[in-house]
Amino acid sequence: MNEKILQLLGIARRAGRLSLGNDAVIESLRKRSAKLVLLAKDLSRRTSGGVRFAADKEGIAVQVLPSTMDEISMALGKRTGVVAVNDAGFASKLLTLCTAETAGTEE
């Protein structure tokens, strides 16, 4: 399941529907273009807290991925632990996959 999430993130990146990195994600939240914020499971508590605060302020869902920063970096081609999904379709599918991953089910 984790592989499906990373593949979909790669497709979204190539489609130009992601904001990568703390500053870009915060900016995306401020502009209200972010539909979902994804965090690496090994992201620092400080960075995670700042992004969560900004997302809560804008009413955007935050999901912790079952992937490390290294795994996300391999899928996206850029080292990052914070990703904003700026497309409702991608956000919906990624949220479904992440929910299934935490529930331990396959889709």
MODELLER restraints for C-alpha pairs under 7 A, 6 or more apart:
rsr = mdl.restraints
at = mdl.atoms
rsr.add(forms.Gaussian(group=physical.xy_distance, feature=features.Distance(at['CA:1:A'], at['CA:101:A']), mean=6.24, stdev=0.5))
rsr.add(forms.Gaussian(group=physical.xy_distance, feature=features.Distance(at['CA:1:A'], at['CA:106:A']), mean=6.71, stdev=0.5))
rsr.add(forms.Gaussian(group=physical.xy_distance, feature=features.Distance(at['CA:2:A'], at['CA:66:A']), mean=6.61, stdev=0.5))
rsr.add(forms.Gaussian(group=physical.xy_distance, feature=features.Distance(at['CA:5:A'], at['CA:94:A']), mean=6.42, stdev=0.5))
rsr.add(forms.Gaussian(group=physical.xy_distance, feature=features.Distance(at['CA:5:A'], at['CA:97:A']), mean=6.51, stdev=0.5))
rsr.add(forms.Gaussian(group=physical.xy_distance, feature=features.Distance(at['CA:6:A'], at['CA:72:A']), mean=6.70, stdev=0.5))
rsr.add(forms.Gaussian(group=physical.xy_distance, feature=features.Distance(at['CA:6:A'], at['CA:75:A']), mean=5.81, stdev=0.5))
rsr.add(forms.Gaussian(group=physical.xy_distance, feature=features.Distance(at['CA:7:A'], at['CA:75:A']), mean=6.83, stdev=0.5))
rsr.add(forms.Gaussian(group=physical.xy_distance, feature=features.Distance(at['CA:10:A'], at['CA:75:A']), mean=5.58, stdev=0.5))
rsr.add(forms.Gaussian(group=physical.xy_distance, feature=features.Distance(at['CA:10:A'], at['CA:76:A']), mean=5.34, stdev=0.5))
rsr.add(forms.Gaussian(group=physical.xy_distance, feature=features.Distance(at['CA:12:A'], at['CA:18:A']), mean=6.31, stdev=0.5))
rsr.add(forms.Gaussian(group=physical.xy_distance, feature=features.Distance(at['CA:12:A'], at['CA:90:A']), mean=6.89, stdev=0.5))
rsr.add(forms.Gaussian(group=physical.xy_distance, feature=features.Distance(at['CA:13:A'], at['CA:76:A']), mean=6.62, stdev=0.5))
rsr.add(forms.Gaussian(group=physical.xy_distance, feature=features.Distance(at['CA:17:A'], at['CA:85:A']), mean=6.08, stdev=0.5))
rsr.add(forms.Gaussian(group=physical.xy_distance, feature=features.Distance(at['CA:17:A'], at['CA:86:A']), mean=5.12, stdev=0.5))
rsr.add(forms.Gaussian(group=physical.xy_distance, feature=features.Distance(at['CA:17:A'], at['CA:87:A']), mean=5.85, stdev=0.5))
rsr.add(forms.Gaussian(group=physical.xy_distance, feature=features.Distance(at['CA:18:A'], at['CA:83:A']), mean=6.61, stdev=0.5))
rsr.add(forms.Gaussian(group=physical.xy_distance, feature=features.Distance(at['CA:18:A'], at['CA:84:A']), mean=5.56, stdev=0.5))
rsr.add(forms.Gaussian(group=physical.xy_distance, feature=features.Distance(at['CA:18:A'], at['CA:85:A']), mean=4.79, stdev=0.5))
rsr.add(forms.Gaussian(group=physical.xy_distance, feature=features.Distance(at['CA:18:A'], at['CA:86:A']), mean=5.66, stdev=0.5))
rsr.add(forms.Gaussian(group=physical.xy_distance, feature=features.Distance(at['CA:19:A'], at['CA:25:A']), mean=5.54, stdev=0.5))
rsr.add(forms.Gaussian(group=physical.xy_distance, feature=features.Distance(at['CA:19:A'], at['CA:28:A']), mean=6.95, stdev=0.5))
rsr.add(forms.Gaussian(group=physical.xy_distance, feature=features.Distance(at['CA:19:A'], at['CA:83:A']), mean=5.74, stdev=0.5))
rsr.add(forms.Gaussian(group=physical.xy_distance, feature=features.Distance(at['CA:19:A'], at['CA:84:A']), mean=4.97, stdev=0.5))
rsr.add(forms.Gaussian(group=physical.xy_distance, feature=features.Distance(at['CA:19:A'], at['CA:85:A']), mean=6.63, stdev=0.5))
rsr.add(forms.Gaussian(group=physical.xy_distance, feature=features.Distance(at['CA:20:A'], at['CA:80:A']), mean=6.45, stdev=0.5))
rsr.add(forms.Gaussian(group=physical.xy_distance, feature=features.Distance(at['CA:20:A'], at['CA:82:A']), mean=6.20, stdev=0.5))
rsr.add(forms.Gaussian(group=physical.xy_distance, feature=features.Distance(at['CA:20:A'], at['CA:83:A']), mean=4.84, stdev=0.5))
rsr.add(forms.Gaussian(group=physical.xy_distance, feature=features.Distance(at['CA:20:A'], at['CA:84:A']), mean=6.58, stdev=0.5))
rsr.add(forms.Gaussian(group=physical.xy_distance, feature=features.Distance(at['CA:21:A'], at['CA:80:A']), mean=5.47, stdev=0.5))
rsr.add(forms.Gaussian(group=physical.xy_distance, feature=features.Distance(at['CA:21:A'], at['CA:81:A']), mean=6.83, stdev=0.5))
rsr.add(forms.Gaussian(group=physical.xy_distance, feature=features.Distance(at['CA:21:A'], at['CA:82:A']), mean=5.20, stdev=0.5))
rsr.add(forms.Gaussian(group=physical.xy_distance, feature=features.Distance(at['CA:21:A'], at['CA:83:A']), mean=6.28, stdev=0.5))
rsr.add(forms.Gaussian(group=physical.xy_distance, feature=features.Distance(at['CA:22:A'], at['CA:82:A']), mean=5.87, stdev=0.5))
rsr.add(forms.Gaussian(group=physical.xy_distance, feature=features.Distance(at['CA:25:A'], at['CA:83:A']), mean=6.39, stdev=0.5))
rsr.add(forms.Gaussian(group=physical.xy_distance, feature=features.Distance(at['CA:25:A'], at['CA:84:A']), mean=5.38, stdev=0.5))
rsr.add(forms.Gaussian(group=physical.xy_distance, feature=features.Distance(at['CA:26:A'], at['CA:51:A']), mean=6.79, stdev=0.5))
rsr.add(forms.Gaussian(group=physical.xy_distance, feature=features.Distance(at['CA:26:A'], at['CA:54:A']), mean=6.69, stdev=0.5))
rsr.add(forms.Gaussian(group=physical.xy_distance, feature=features.Distance(at['CA:28:A'], at['CA:34:A']), mean=5.44, stdev=0.5))
rsr.add(forms.Gaussian(group=physical.xy_distance, feature=features.Distance(at['CA:29:A'], at['CA:55:A']), mean=6.51, stdev=0.5))
rsr.add(forms.Gaussian(group=physical.xy_distance, feature=features.Distance(at['CA:29:A'], at['CA:58:A']), mean=6.69, stdev=0.5))
rsr.add(forms.Gaussian(group=physical.xy_distance, feature=features.Distance(at['CA:33:A'], at['CA:86:A']), mean=5.49, stdev=0.5))
rsr.add(forms.Gaussian(group=physical.xy_distance, feature=features.Distance(at['CA:34:A'], at['CA:84:A']), mean=5.67, stdev=0.5))
rsr.add(forms.Gaussian(group=physical.xy_distance, feature=features.Distance(at['CA:34:A'], at['CA:85:A']), mean=5.62, stdev=0.5))
rsr.add(forms.Gaussian(group=physical.xy_distance, feature=features.Distance(at['CA:34:A'], at['CA:86:A']), mean=4.43, stdev=0.5))
rsr.add(forms.Gaussian(group=physical.xy_distance, feature=features.Distance(at['CA:35:A'], at['CA:60:A']), mean=6.25, stdev=0.5))
rsr.add(forms.Gaussian(group=physical.xy_distance, feature=features.Distance(at['CA:35:A'], at['CA:85:A']), mean=5.72, stdev=0.5))
rsr.add(forms.Gaussian(group=physical.xy_distance, feature=features.Distance(at['CA:35:A'], at['CA:86:A']), mean=5.39, stdev=0.5))
rsr.add(forms.Gaussian(group=physical.xy_distance, feature=features.Distance(at['CA:35:A'], at['CA:87:A']), mean=6.31, stdev=0.5))
rsr.add(forms.Gaussian(group=physical.xy_distance, feature=features.Distance(at['CA:35:A'], at['CA:88:A']), mean=5.93, stdev=0.5))
rsr.add(forms.Gaussian(group=physical.xy_distance, feature=features.Distance(at['CA:35:A'], at['CA:91:A']), mean=6.13, stdev=0.5))
rsr.add(forms.Gaussian(group=physical.xy_distance, feature=features.Distance(at['CA:36:A'], at['CA:60:A']), mean=5.95, stdev=0.5))
rsr.add(forms.Gaussian(group=physical.xy_distance, feature=features.Distance(at['CA:36:A'], at['CA:61:A']), mean=5.31, stdev=0.5))
rsr.add(forms.Gaussian(group=physical.xy_distance, feature=features.Distance(at['CA:36:A'], at['CA:62:A']), mean=6.12, stdev=0.5))
rsr.add(forms.Gaussian(group=physical.xy_distance, feature=features.Distance(at['CA:36:A'], at['CA:84:A']), mean=5.78, stdev=0.5))
rsr.add(forms.Gaussian(group=physical.xy_distance, feature=features.Distance(at['CA:36:A'], at['CA:85:A']), mean=5.20, stdev=0.5))
rsr.add(forms.Gaussian(group=physical.xy_distance, feature=features.Distance(at['CA:36:A'], at['CA:91:A']), mean=5.64, stdev=0.5))
rsr.add(forms.Gaussian(group=physical.xy_distance, feature=features.Distance(at['CA:37:A'], at['CA:61:A']), mean=6.28, stdev=0.5))
rsr.add(forms.Gaussian(group=physical.xy_distance, feature=features.Distance(at['CA:37:A'], at['CA:62:A']), mean=4.72, stdev=0.5))
rsr.add(forms.Gaussian(group=physical.xy_distance, feature=features.Distance(at['CA:37:A'], at['CA:63:A']), mean=6.29, stdev=0.5))
rsr.add(forms.Gaussian(group=physical.xy_distance, feature=features.Distance(at['CA:37:A'], at['CA:83:A']), mean=5.74, stdev=0.5))
rsr.add(forms.Gaussian(group=physical.xy_distance, feature=features.Distance(at['CA:37:A'], at['CA:84:A']), mean=4.44, stdev=0.5))
rsr.add(forms.Gaussian(group=physical.xy_distance, feature=features.Distance(at['CA:37:A'], at['CA:85:A']), mean=6.24, stdev=0.5))
rsr.add(forms.Gaussian(group=physical.xy_distance, feature=features.Distance(at['CA:38:A'], at['CA:62:A']), mean=5.86, stdev=0.5))
rsr.add(forms.Gaussian(group=physical.xy_distance, feature=features.Distance(at['CA:38:A'], at['CA:63:A']), mean=4.98, stdev=0.5))
rsr.add(forms.Gaussian(group=physical.xy_distance, feature=features.Distance(at['CA:38:A'], at['CA:64:A']), mean=5.74, stdev=0.5))
rsr.add(forms.Gaussian(group=physical.xy_distance, feature=features.Distance(at['CA:38:A'], at['CA:65:A']), mean=6.34, stdev=0.5))
rsr.add(forms.Gaussian(group=physical.xy_distance, feature=features.Distance(at['CA:38:A'], at['CA:82:A']), mean=5.93, stdev=0.5))
rsr.add(forms.Gaussian(group=physical.xy_distance, feature=features.Distance(at['CA:38:A'], at['CA:83:A']), mean=5.09, stdev=0.5))
rsr.add(forms.Gaussian(group=physical.xy_distance, feature=features.Distance(at['CA:38:A'], at['CA:84:A']), mean=6.23, stdev=0.5))
rsr.add(forms.Gaussian(group=physical.xy_distance, feature=features.Distance(at['CA:39:A'], at['CA:63:A']), mean=6.27, stdev=0.5))
rsr.add(forms.Gaussian(group=physical.xy_distance, feature=features.Distance(at['CA:39:A'], at['CA:64:A']), mean=4.70, stdev=0.5))
rsr.add(forms.Gaussian(group=physical.xy_distance, feature=features.Distance(at['CA:39:A'], at['CA:65:A']), mean=5.80, stdev=0.5))
rsr.add(forms.Gaussian(group=physical.xy_distance, feature=features.Distance(at['CA:39:A'], at['CA:81:A']), mean=5.62, stdev=0.5))
rsr.add(forms.Gaussian(group=physical.xy_distance, feature=features.Distance(at['CA:39:A'], at['CA:82:A']), mean=4.85, stdev=0.5))
rsr.add(forms.Gaussian(group=physical.xy_distance, feature=features.Distance(at['CA:39:A'], at['CA:83:A']), mean=6.50, stdev=0.5))
rsr.add(forms.Gaussian(group=physical.xy_distance, feature=features.Distance(at['CA:40:A'], at['CA:64:A']), mean=5.95, stdev=0.5))
rsr.add(forms.Gaussian(group=physical.xy_distance, feature=features.Distance(at['CA:40:A'], at['CA:65:A']), mean=5.33, stdev=0.5))
rsr.add(forms.Gaussian(group=physical.xy_distance, feature=features.Distance(at['CA:40:A'], at['CA:67:A']), mean=5.73, stdev=0.5))
rsr.add(forms.Gaussian(group=physical.xy_distance, feature=features.Distance(at['CA:40:A'], at['CA:68:A']), mean=5.19, stdev=0.5))
rsr.add(forms.Gaussian(group=physical.xy_distance, feature=features.Distance(at['CA:40:A'], at['CA:69:A']), mean=5.48, stdev=0.5))
rsr.add(forms.Gaussian(group=physical.xy_distance, feature=features.Distance(at['CA:40:A'], at['CA:81:A']), mean=4.77, stdev=0.5))
rsr.add(forms.Gaussian(group=physical.xy_distance, feature=features.Distance(at['CA:40:A'], at['CA:82:A']), mean=6.59, stdev=0.5))
rsr.add(forms.Gaussian(group=physical.xy_distance, feature=features.Distance(at['CA:41:A'], at['CA:64:A']), mean=5.86, stdev=0.5))
rsr.add(forms.Gaussian(group=physical.xy_distance, feature=features.Distance(at['CA:41:A'], at['CA:65:A']), mean=5.78, stdev=0.5))
rsr.add(forms.Gaussian(group=physical.xy_distance, feature=features.Distance(at['CA:41:A'], at['CA:66:A']), mean=5.93, stdev=0.5))
rsr.add(forms.Gaussian(group=physical.xy_distance, feature=features.Distance(at['CA:41:A'], at['CA:67:A']), mean=5.85, stdev=0.5))
rsr.add(forms.Gaussian(group=physical.xy_distance, feature=features.Distance(at['CA:41:A'], at['CA:68:A']), mean=5.46, stdev=0.5))
rsr.add(forms.Gaussian(group=physical.xy_distance, feature=features.Distance(at['CA:42:A'], at['CA:68:A']), mean=5.53, stdev=0.5))
rsr.add(forms.Gaussian(group=physical.xy_distance, feature=features.Distance(at['CA:42:A'], at['CA:69:A']), mean=6.60, stdev=0.5))
rsr.add(forms.Gaussian(group=physical.xy_distance, feature=features.Distance(at['CA:43:A'], at['CA:81:A']), mean=5.88, stdev=0.5))
rsr.add(forms.Gaussian(group=physical.xy_distance, feature=features.Distance(at['CA:52:A'], at['CA:62:A']), mean=6.76, stdev=0.5))
rsr.add(forms.Gaussian(group=physical.xy_distance, feature=features.Distance(at['CA:55:A'], at['CA:61:A']), mean=6.85, stdev=0.5))
rsr.add(forms.Gaussian(group=physical.xy_distance, feature=features.Distance(at['CA:65:A'], at['CA:98:A']), mean=6.72, stdev=0.5))
rsr.add(forms.Gaussian(group=physical.xy_distance, feature=features.Distance(at['CA:69:A'], at['CA:79:A']), mean=6.83, stdev=0.5))
rsr.add(forms.Gaussian(group=physical.xy_distance, feature=features.Distance(at['CA:69:A'], at['CA:80:A']), mean=6.00, stdev=0.5))
rsr.add(forms.Gaussian(group=physical.xy_distance, feature=features.Distance(at['CA:69:A'], at['CA:81:A']), mean=4.96, stdev=0.5))
rsr.add(forms.Gaussian(group=physical.xy_distance, feature=features.Distance(at['CA:73:A'], at['CA:79:A']), mean=4.49, stdev=0.5))
rsr.add(forms.Gaussian(group=physical.xy_distance, feature=features.Distance(at['CA:73:A'], at['CA:80:A']), mean=6.08, stdev=0.5))
rsr.add(forms.Gaussian(group=physical.xy_distance, feature=features.Distance(at['CA:85:A'], at['CA:91:A']), mean=5.80, stdev=0.5))
rsr.add(forms.Gaussian(group=physical.xy_distance, feature=features.Distance(at['CA:100:A'], at['CA:106:A']), mean=6.46, stdev=0.5))
